[in-house]
Amino acid sequence: MSGPRWMMQNEAGLFWRAKGNGTQALACLRQALHSAPPQHRDLPLVNTANLLLHYGLHDKAHELLQQALQINRSE
């Protein structure tokens, strides 16, 4: 495994989402969020928000996107 563990967990979340396994995707993205350095937590937050939007959980997705913007407004 190369790269920080949180990045691998984030990528695994994207993989499982593409495969249609939202439960496993969410589990990986949660792990990424909890293990990412504070300045990089916007990435798993945005990816989790995208997953929640896919499942119609707009309010929770909006909350996560707001949190991501507090971390990084430039990307």
C-alpha angles and dihedrals in degrees: 000000000000126000129026116322093240090058091053090049090050091051091047088055090054090047093053092046090053089050090053097248102128094170093057091041091055092048092053093045091050090053090049091050094050095046101039119102110258093252091057101043090101090078098061089038092057092044091049090048090053090052092049091049089054089057094045097253093136099158095052091044089053090052092052092047090052089052090050091052090054088058099041126009096171103067 
